[in-house]
Amino acid sequence: MTQLKITPMMQQYLAIKEQYLDYILFYRMGDFYEMFLEDAVTASRELEITLTARNKKDDAAIPMCGFPVKAADVYIARLIDKGYKVAICEQTEDAALAKGLVRRDVVRVITPGMIVSESLLDEKSNNFVLAVSRHKDGFGLSCLDLSTGTFRVAQSKSADAIVEEARKISPNEILLPESLKEDGFFLSLKESLSSSATTFLSDRVFTLREARNRLLEQFNTRSLEGFGCEKLHAGVCAAGALIFYVQETQKQTVSHLTGLETYALDHSLLIDEVSFNNLELTKNLRTGARYGTLIDVMDATVTALGGRLLKKWLRYPLVKRDDIAARLDAVDEAKKQVAVRKAIRESLKSVADMERLTGRISMGYSTARDLNALKDSIFVLPEIIRQLQNFSSGLFQWDASLVEPLQDAARLIDRAIVDDPPPTVNEGGMIRKGYHPELDELIQISKDGKGWLAELEARERVATGINSLKVRYNRVFGYYIEVSKASAKSAPPHYVRKQTLVNAERYITDDLKTFETKVLGAEEKRCALEYDLFCELRTHVIKNNAPLMNAAQFIANLDCLLSHAEVADLNGYVRPEINIDGVIHIEDGRHPVVEKLLEGNRYVPNTIHMDNRDHQVLIITGPNMAGKSTVLRQVALIVLMAQMGSFVPAVYASLAITDRIFTRVGALDNLSQGQSTFMVEMEETANILNNSSPDSLVVMDEIGRGTSTFDGLSIAWAVAEFLHDLRGAGVKTLFATHYHELTDLATIKSRVKNFNIAVKEWNDEIIFLHKLVEGGTNRSYGIQVARLAGIPEKVIKRAKKVLSSIEQTGHVLGNKAGKSDEKKYGSSGPVQLSLFRPPEEVIIEKLRKIDISSITPLEALNYLHLLKEKAGSGGSAEDSGIFDN
């Protein structure tokens, strides 16, 4: 393409595109967004829209594609989902008033973390952008949901803690300083958040001075002490970088960001990402869906506000006894007062997403329909406050005087905006009659004009005798008279032909042009005035940002508390006691998800008691399918639910406050990282052993399965011992295993107890009782489970023969005794593996190594004597040292 062939419009496009090379530029042309050159090629491919070209016959044809402005949200969503960023370039002046080329500029940038459009968001999920910084004080982390105004900051000296928190936040986009691009910390963070888009900013953006000044300017304060982060230098650097990014992408100061929440990473019950996923709290491991998860059972919220907050409660359960008690008090009261609860929940259904409405209004992206939705939400608040007077719990108390300024704003919206406004804000039809005198006059002119047109059409039909004559309008020609081809010869001389169509002729007259000037001028003035009035109204609403956000937060909390009460009432949950004795006691506990999935079938409850005295490590044995994993998970879920402030599925529960929940259940290969099932299992186990405390709850399910039997058993034994002895106090642990040898730990370690999931044998079949009973078991019932799974009968019969041979002779059928590769399994009866090598094996191995040609008769007699002595004592020759010389 040569410079001579670039039009002024393309010069403008290229100049703007130069500033946004990493973005797909949506270039506004009238009612369309157009893309050119490489952007056009990319967009046509990703959006599956037609690729065409300007100057098709030219050697330097310019690829282009486009779509109507009204369809933009759909296409933006597709591009963002595919990892692209979009820059919106609008016409910044009226094309009719422009002298030459219409001015254009980028008015906002849309990235995965900078989405505010309602149609692009999940109403019950936050859309976070996360910034991470490194400072001499440690690592800083700050997250922001621009659509709701949620803004949080934290700091830690531990890189691992920051990575784990970043996983918990699960941002759609990460902001990092350029200097971390090749850093090991960044690589670890990126590996943990592989689905998050990454944006690198200049290190200057993360400097403490600039970041702090941006925050002070945003909040209009002289210090950050009021937000509790003045001394969190690394955190401030990250939070300030977010403000910079918002201003750069939105091209404005965002007024609905009115506060910054400072939090400590260890001030909630910690659940690492592996444990979070294993417990299927928000995503089903098999299907990836929400169905079959704890959030699916617990979410009875009726507002988007409550739905998002409930997810936060699930991610950040409480650890302070008073805070837990306050929630439980509120839930208890709401559960008992059914009528009041249901009345308030019915009112809450009328409350729109006040956080996101406020955000869109503040940023100038709102419509008249958004204002009406906010108005309707505000109008329902007094009724909710009135109903709340029936409750006495502290969390239900709300100062009614805080609502009055919002009522004023809502009444103004009600007076100004029609009941059913149009979806756009620049085509008129939004403002009520009587709100503004000048607007009423312009509306009347437009209304009278329509009557005048109807009269003109009737008059001209009579005057010309053309019954098919019509008066019409379009944007190209304005108002015109249309007659059919057959009637064109009857058109009077003062009709001026304007356009010839295949079947009709179009004309204008002096009267019609005069009318057009008057009416269209009034229409344009009306639309412009309505938009100005709408903007004034929006500005008035924005002044109430802080009380609006406070009201939204109260509604969210209220919705979550009532949701807890509704779920407890519906499912027969009980209020847990929170003890300070380190005890977890659950009578007839139930798995909250499994019992819902088994509706129509009776769920078998189980009782669990754990403490720090004599029931600290519970070894649970039993066959597959018996329900070991269900029991393990239900204990973890009940503890988690209680610390969310929820009632729990049990007859009775007394629970100690837990600082962390760890789970090691199942494992999948991580082939992309070159990790086997066993390596994944060991890494997860290492995390538990290195980070658990005496106040933690550990759930271990079938550790050691990914390697050989002896290795796996040895590791499982050592891990169980370590957890029992941890820091001299131990940690409450549920340890499910197929290694029945681990039941011997109860004879060695004082706080280990054995339990098993009971089964009943009947006619060579087994019946799963799903009941946890005290004591160990030495049967796995693997062949019976295999039959239930549909293994061919021929295989089942062969397996029984092999098992019988092993139990009776210690050998697999078909092996001949005496062969060096003989596989010995043990004596008759159920096989019990020993943790130590049998004495005879050690003795035989040592005897093989003796060189008989060089040994003296006396040495041989001494060896024989020691051998007889050791064999008679039944001790371990391995440790005796008799063959060391």
N, C-alpha and C positions, 0 to 999 in steps of 0.2 A: 504494500500500500504506500503510495507516494504522498507527500505532504499536500500536493496540489489537489488530490482527490478527496481530502478529508473535509467534510462540510462543517460549518460552524457548530451544528448540533453534535457531530461526532467529536469535534475538538473539545466541546464541553464535557461530553461523556468520558473521554480519555483522561481529561484533567482530573475529574472526580474519581475515576477508577484508579488512578495512580496512587491515591491516598488510601485505597481499600483493596490492595492486591490480594489479600487472603480471604476476601469475602465475595459472595455472589451479589452483584449490584443490581437491585431492582430499580430501573430508571423509569420515572413516571412520564408518560406521554398521553395526555388527555385522560381517558378512562381505562388505560392499560398500563401495566408494568412491562417494559421491554428489557431484554438482555441481549448483549452483543458479544461477538468474537468468542473467546474461550468460555466465558460465562454462558453464552447461548448453547454452545456444544455440550457443556456439562449439564445445564438445566434441562435441555431437551432429552438427554439420556436418562437422567435421574427422575425427571417428572413425567416422562413419556408424553411430551408434547411436540408438536411439529417444529422441525428446524427449517427455517427458510433463510433468505438473504436479501440484503439491500444491494441494489445495483447488480442484479443477477447476471446481466450480460457482460459485465465488466470483468476483467481479469482479476481485479482486486475486490471481488464480491465480499460483503461483510456478513458473516453468519448472524442470524438473529432469531429470537423466539419471544413469545409473550403470552399474557393472559389478562383477563379483566381484573381490575383492582378489587372488585367484590369477592373474587376467588382467592385472594392472596393468602389468607390464613391456612387454607388447605395445603397450598404449595409450600409455604414456609414450614409447616409442620413436617412435611415429607423431607425437606432438605435438612432440617435440624436433626431429625431421626437418623439421617444418613451421615451425620457428623459435619455438615457444612455450617458456615456462618453467613448471615444475610445482612446487607446494608440497604436500607430503604431510602431512596433518593426521590424527593418530592418536588413538585413545582412550588416555588416559594413566592410567586406572585401570580395575579390573575392574568391568564393568557390574553384576555380581551384588552387589558390595559398595558400589556407589555409593549415596549418599543424595541422591536427586533426579537432576538432570542429570549425565550422565557427563562428567568433565573431558576436554577435548581440547586439543591444541596441535600446532603444526607442528614436526615432528621433523627434517625435512631439506627442502632445496630442490634440485631437479634442473634444471640448465641445460645447454646444449650442452657446456660445459667441465667440468661437475661430475658426470660419469657414472662410476659404479663397478660397476654391475651387469654381470655377464659376458655376459648375453644381449643387451645394448645396445652391445657393443663389438666391433670387429674385432680378433681376437687378435694379428695381426701388425702393427698400427698403433697408434701412440700417440694419446691423446685429450688434446691440449694446450689449456690456457687460458693466454693470454698477457697480461701486464701491461706497459704502456709508460708511462714517466714522463719529465718534463722538469725538469731541475735546472740550476743555474748551471754545474755541471761538464759538462753535455751531456745526452744522452738515455740513459735506462736501459731495459733490456729483461729480462724474466724470464719463463720458461715453466715450467709445472707440469703433469704428468700425475698427477692424484690417484689414479687406479687403480693406478699402478705405483710412485709415490713419486719419480719422476724430477723433479728440481728444479734449474734452471739459471739463471744470471744473467750478463749482459754489459753493456757500456757503450760508448758511442761519442760523439764530438763531431759526427759526421755523421748528419743526419737520413736521408739516402739509404741509408747503411749499415744503419740500424735498420730501415727499410722493407724492404730486401732480405733481411735476416735474418728478419724477420717472415714474409715470403713463404716462405722456406725452411722455417720451423717449421710453417707452414700450420695455425694454431690453429683450433679449433672456436669459440672465444670470445675476445674481446679486452676487457680492462679498461683504462679510461682515466679520468683525472681530469676533472671537469666543465669545468674551464677550457679543455680542448682541444676542446670540442664544436664550436666554430665556427672552429677553427684550421686553417690551410692544411696543416699537418703531418698532422693527423687526416684531413683530406679525402684526402690522398695515400695514407695508410695504409689508409683504408676502400676506396679505389678498388682498391688492390692486393689486399685481402682481402675482396672483396665477398660471399663466401659465409660469412664468419665473423659470428657474432652479436656485437653490441657492447653492453657494459654500462658505464655511467658511474657512478663513485663520487665521493664528496665529496673535494675537494682535500686535506682534512685527513688522509684515509687514506694519502695519498702523501707526507706530510711526513717528513723524514729521522728526526727523533727518534722518532715513533710507529712508523715502519716498522722501524727498527733494534731498538727494544725488543721488538717482536713476534717478530723473528727470534731474539733472544737468549733470549727466554722459550721459543720453540719448541724450540730446540736445547739449552737449559739450559747456556748458556755465558756468559762475561763479556765476550767479544770475538768479532768476526767474522774475526779474523786467520787463524784456523785454516782458514777457508773461502776465504781469499784475496780477500775483497771489502770489508774494513773501510774502505778508502779509495775504493771505487766508490760514491760517494754516490747518483748517479742510479740505478744498478743496485739498490742497497739499497732505495731508495724503491719500485721496482717489485716486488721480491721480498716486501717487507713487506706491500704491498697484496694480494698473492696469499694470504698467510697470513690476513689479515683476511677475505678473501672466502671462504676455506675454512671458517673458524670461523663466519661468518655463515650460510652455506648448510648446513653439516653439523651445526650446533648442538653442536659438541664440539671438543676438542683432538685433533688427528690425530697419533697417536704414530709412524706409520710414515714420516713425513717426518723422516728422521734426519740429512740432510746437504744441502748446497747446492754445486753444481758451478759454479765461476767459470771462464769461458772468454773468450778474445779472438776477436773476429770475423774476424781475419786469420790465425789459427793453423791454418788448414786450406786445402786447395785450394778456391778460391772459384769457384762456378758460379752465375751469376745465373739468375733464374727463367726468363727467355726461353731461355737456353742449355740449362738443365735440361730444359725441355719439348721443345726442338728435338731433343735427343739421345734422346728417348723413354726416359728412364731408369726411370720408374715408370708412365708412362701412354702408351698408344698414341695418336698424334695423330689417327688416322682413326677409331678405334673408342672411344677413351676407356678401353679395357680394360687389364688388366695383361698379357695375352697379347701377345707381340711386343715386349716391352720388355727392357731389360738386367736388371732385377731378376727378371724371370720366368726368365731363363737362369741367373742367378747364385744364386738362392735354393734351396739344397738343405738348408736348416735343418730340424730335426725338432722344435724346440720353439717355442712362441710367444715366449719370451724371445729366442731367437736371431733369429727373424724380424724383430722390432722393431729389434734392434741392427744387423742387416745394413742396414736402411734408413738408420740413422744413419751407418753407415760410408759409404754411398753419398752421403749429403748432406754429410759432413764428411771427405773423403779427407785423408790425412796429408801433411805437407810436411817433416817432419824425417826425414832419411835413416836414422838409427838406429831410429826407430819403424817405418818401412817395412820395414827389414831384419829386425827382430824378428818381425813378422808373416810375412814371406816364409820365414824360418827354420822357423817352426812349421808353416806350410803345406807346405813342402818335406818335412819329417820325416813329417807325417801322410800325405802323398801316397805316400811310399815304403813306409810300414808299413801296408799295406792291411788286414791281418787285425785289427790293433789298432784302426785307425780304424773299421772296421765294427762291432767289438764295442762300442766306446764309443758310437757313434751308436745302436746298438740299445738300450743302457742309457738314453741320453738320451730315447728315445721314451717312457719311463716317468715323465719329469719333467714335472709340471704347471706352470702359469704361477705360479711361486712369488712373483713380484712382486705380481701382482693378488690372489692368495690372501692374502698378508700384509696387503695394503691392506684387503681386506674384513674380515678377522679383526680388524684394529686398529680399524676403524670400527664394529664390531658388526653388520655386515651378513652375516656368514658363516653357513653351515649346518654340520651335522655332516659332511655330504659334503665340504665344503671342508676340514675338519680331516683327514679321511681322505686326501684328495688330497695335502695337504701332507705327511702322514706317509709316504705311499708314495714321494713325491719324495725325502724325507730318507733313507729306508731304502736308496735306490739309490745315494746319494752315495759310500759306502765302496767299492763295486765300481768306480765311475768313477775314484776316486782310485787304486785298485790298478792299474787298466789304464794310468793316466797315468804310472806308474813306468817304462813302456817308452819314454817320450819324455824327451829331455834339454833341449829348447828351454825358455827361460825362461818363456814365456807359458803353458806347460802345468804349471808348478809351483804346487801348492796345499798349504798347511799343513793336514795331516789333523787336527791338534788343534783347529782351528776348527770342525770338524764335530761333535765329541763333545757339546757342549751341545745341539746340534740333535737328536742321537740320543736324548738323555734326554727331550726334549719329544716326539719321535716315539713312544718306547716308552710314555709316559704316555697319549698319544692312543690307541695300539693297545690298551692295557689298558682304556680307558674307553669307546670308541665301538664299536658293533656293526659288522660288516662291511658291511651294507647298510642304513644308516640312512634314515629318511623324509626327504622334501625340506624339511620345516618343522621348527622347533625348539621349538614349544610344544604339541605333541600327543603327546609321549612316544615311546617306542620307540627312543631313541638310545643309551642307556647299557647296557653289558654287565652281565649277572648276575655278582655277586661283586665289583663295583666299590665298592658302598656298601651296608652292611647294612640301613639303614632303607628304602632303595629296594627291595631284594630282598623285604622283608616286604610292602611295598605291592603289588609285582608279584604276590606269591603270593596276596594277598587277591583281586586282580582275576582271577587265574587260577582260584582256587577258586570265585569267583563265577560264572564261565562254566559250570563243572561243575554248580554248584547250580542254575543256570537250566535246564540241560538236564534235570536230575532233576525240577525243578518241573514242567516242561512234560510230561514223561512221566507224572508222578504225577497231574496234573490231567486229563489225557486219560482215564486209567483211572477216576478218581473221577467225572467228568462223563459219560463215554461219548461225548465229542465228539472224534473222531479228527482233525478238522481244526484243533483248538485250537493256537494258537501264542503263544509269549512273545516279545515284540518290544520295541524301544527307539527313541525319537526324542527330540530335544532339547526339544521342546515339552512332551510329556506324561511323559517319563521312561520307565520300564518299564511295560508293560501286557500284558493277556491279550486276544487277538483271536479271536473265533469268528464263523462265517458267520451271516447273517440267518436261514437255515433252522434253525440249531442254537441260536439265541439263547434259545429257550424252555426249553432244558435247562440254562441257566446257573443255578448254585446261588444261594441268597439272599445269601451273604456276598460275592458279586461285586458291586462298586459300578460302575454304568455311568459311563464317563468321556467317551465319544464315539460318535456314531452316524454310520456311513458308508452309502453306497448299498447295499453288499453285505455289510457286516459291522458288528459291535458291538465296542467296546473297553471293557475293565473293568480295575479295580485291586482289590487285596486288601491287608489289613493286613500279611500276610507279605511281599508284594512291595514295599510301601513301606518296611518295615524293612530289607529287603535292599538296596533302592535307596540308602537313606541311607548304609549301610555301604560299599557297593561304589563308588558314585559319589564319595563322600568320598575313598576310597582312590585312585580314578582321578585326581581333581583334585590330590590331594597328590602323587601319583606324577609327573604332568606338571609341576607346579610345582617339585618337587625335581630332576627331570631337567634342567629349564631352568637352575636354579641351579648344578647340577654342570657343565653345559655352559659356563656363563659363567665359572666358576672355571677350567675347563680353558683357555678362550680367553684369560683373563688371564695364565695361565702361559705360553702360547705367545707372547703379545705381548712378554713380557720378552726374547724372543730376536729382536726386530725387526732389530737391527743385523746379527747374524750371518746371519739369513735373507736380508737384502738383499745382503750380501756374497756369499753362496752363489749367489743368483740372478744376480748380475752375472758371477761366474766361469763359471757354466753358459752364460750368453748368449755370452760371448766364446769359450768352448770350442766351442759349436755353430757359430758363424760361421767359426772357423778350420777346423774339420772340413768345413764346407760348401764353403769355398774349395778344400780338398784334393779333395773328392769331385767337384766341377765340373771342376777341372783334370784329374783322372784320366779322367773320363768324356769330356771333349771334346778331349783332347790338347793342353792348354795348357802353356806353358813358363815357367820362372822368369825374370822380367826382371832385367837388371842395372840398377842405379841409378848413373848416372855424375855427375861434377861438371864435365863439359866442355861442357855446354849442348847436347848432341847428342840427337836423337831418331832412332834407327836401328831400323827394324822390317823384318826379313826374312820374306817370305812371310806377311805379316799377314792376318788374316781378320776380318770383321765378326762379332762373337760372336752377334748376334741373327739376322742374315741367314743365316748358315751353318746355324743350327738350323732356320729356316723352310724351308731348301732340302734338308732331309734326303732322301736318295735321289738328289739331283742334286749334281754336283761343284761346289764353290765354288772360284772362281779367286782365289788369294791374290795379294797385291801387296807389293812392297818399297818402302819410303819411307826416305829419308835427309834429315834437316834438321839444320842447325847454324847457328852465328852467323858463319861465315866466308864460305861461298860458296853455300850451299843454304838460305837463310833464308826467302825468299818463293818458293813454288812456284806458278807460273801453270799451271793445269790446264784444257786445252780438250778438246773432244770432243762428240759429239752427245748429245742427250737419250737416256735409257735405256741409255747405255753404261756407267754405273756411277760417274760422278764423285762424286755425293753420298755413295754408299756408301763410297768410299775416304776421303773427307774425314771422315765420321763415325767410321769404324773407327779412324782414328788417334787422334781425341779419346777414344774409348771405351777404347782400349788404354792410353793415358796415365792415364786415370781409374782403370781397374782396377788398374794397377800401384801407384798411390798409395793404393788401398784395402788393399794388401797381398795382392793376388790374383795368380795366374799369368795369363798372357795368351795369346790365340789367335795364335800366330806360331811360326816355326821358331827365331827368335832375336830378342831385343829388348834394346836398351841405351837407357835413357831418362833424360833430365835431369829433375830435379824441377821441376814447373810450378806457378806460384803461382795462375794463373787460366786457365780455359778459356772462351773466348768463341765463340759460333756465331752466324752470320747466314745462316740457311738458310730459304728460303721466307718468305712473309708473307701475312697475312690482313687484310682490312679490319677496323678496329675502329670499326664504325659507331656504336656506343653513345657513343663519345667523339668522334665526328666526324672520325675519322682514316682516310685512304685507305691503300691498300696501300703506296704510295710513302712516305707519311709514317711509317707503322710501320717500314718498311725503313730510313729515314733516322734515326729515333730509335734504333733498335737499333745502327746503324752508329756514330752519335755516341757511344753508351755505350762501344763498343769503343775508338774512337779516344781518348776522354778517360780511360779507366781501364786500358788494357793497359800492360804493362811488358815489358822485355826478357826476362823469365822466363815470359811468358804464351804460350799457344798460341791462335792465332786461326784460325777456320774461316769463310771467306767463300764463299758459294755464290750465284752469279748476282746480284751487286749491280748495281743500276741498271736492272733490267728494268721497273720501275713507271713509267718516264717515257719521253720521246722517245729515239730512238737516240743522237743526238749528246749530249744531256744525260747520259744513262745512261753512255755511254762515257767522257765527261769526268770524271764523278764516280768511276767505277770506277778510272780511271787515277790520279786524284789520291789516292784512298784507298790504292791499292797503293803509291804513292810514299811516302805518309805513314807507312805501316806499315814500309816498308823503312828510312826515315830516323829512326824514332822514337827520341828522346833520343840521337841519334847512334849508337845501337847496333842499332836495329831490333827486330822481334819476329817469332818464327817464325810464318809464315802459310801456310795452304793456301787458294789463291784460285782457285776454279772459275769459269769464265766462258764465255759465247758470243761475247764481244767478242774476236775473234782478233787485233785490233790491239794488245791488251795484251801479246802476245808480244814486241813491240818493246822493252818495258821491259828485257828481258834484255840488250839492247845498250847500255842507258844506265846501269842500276843493277847494281852488281857482285855483289850477293848474290841476284839474281833468276834463277831457272832455269825453263825451260819443260818441261812434260810434257803428254802427252795420253793419252786412253783409246783404245786401238787398236780399229779396226774393219776388216773385210775386205769389199771389194766383189766381188759375183759375180752376173752376169746381171741387172744393174740392181737388185739387192737388196744389203742390207748384213747382215753377220754381226757381232754384238757379241762381241768377244774379252774384254772386261772386264779388259784388262791395261793397267797403267800403264807407259808407255814414255817415254823422254826425247825432247824436241823438241815444237815446236808443231804445230798443224794449222790449215788455213784452210777446212775443210769442216765444215758442221753436219749434213748429211744430214737436214734437216728434213722434206723431202718423203717420204723413205723411212720415217721414223719415223711420219709422218702416215698412210701406208698401213698400217703395222703396227697403228695405233690404230683402223683401220676407217673412215677417211675415204672417202666414195664415189669410185669410180674416175674419174668425170667431173671432180671437183674436182682429183684428183691430176694428170690429164692437163693441165688448164688451168694448174695451178701450174707444171708443167714448162715449158710454153710461155712463161709469164711470166718464169720464171727464165732460160731460154735467151735471151730478148730482152734482159733486163737485162745478162747476162754478155757478150753480143755487141755491143750498141749503147749500153748505158747507159740505155735508156728502157723504160718499160712498154709492152707492145703496145697499139696503139690511140691513143696520143698522137702528135700531129703536131709535128715539130720546128719550133721558132721560136715556139710559143705561150708566153706569159708564165708559164703555170702548169705548164710542162713539168717532169716529174719525172725528174731525171737521177741515175743510180746509179753510174756509173763506166765504165771502158773494158771491152773484152772480157776474158773470163776471170773467175775468181772475184773477187768484189767485195771490195776492201780499203778500208775507210773511213780517211780521214786525220784526225789530231787537229787539223790546221790547215787553214784555208780555202785552196783552190788559188789561185795567183796570178791566173789568168785571171778568176776570179769577182770578185776585188777590183778588178781593172783595169776590167772591164766596168761594175761598179757605180759607180766613180768617173767614168767617161766619161759615164754617163747624167746625172750631176749638173752637167756642164759646160754653161754657157750660151754657145752658139756666137755669138749675136748680140753679145755683149759682149767676146769674146776677140779680141786683136790677132793678126795673122799671125805675128809674132815669137814670141808666147807659145804659139801653136799648134805652131810648129816645135820649140820647146823641149820641150813636152809629148810630142811624137811621138818626139823623140830619147831622152828618159828612158824612155818606154814600150818602145822597141826594146831599149834597154840592159838593162832589168830583165827583159824576156821572154827575152832571150838568155841571161841568167845563171841562169834558173830559180828565182830567189829569190822571197821573199814580198813582194809589193808592199805588203802591209798594214803591214809594219813599216818600209818605206823612207822614208815621209814625202814622196814625190814629188808627192802630190796634196793636200798640206796647205794650200797657199796659195790 
